[in-house]
């Protein structure tokens, strides 16, 4: 099961990439656990999660070929 992960702003800087491909993640909890293990600074960062262009809270199952976006806090005016 493939999942595409899109990263923006400081999160892309932390991982060194704007896009990652993950294998075998059944839900967002598993995906985030793997990402936090690979990139410990990411675990300390604030961000919201969107799955297939829908903001989520809590854990969500990831269907095949899901796109998960990690969005840092937005600022501006």
Secondary structure, 3 states (H helix, E strand, C coil): CEEEEEECCHHHHHHCCCEEEEECCCEHHHHHHHHHHHCHHHHCCCEEEEECCEEECCCCECCCCEEEEEEECCCCC
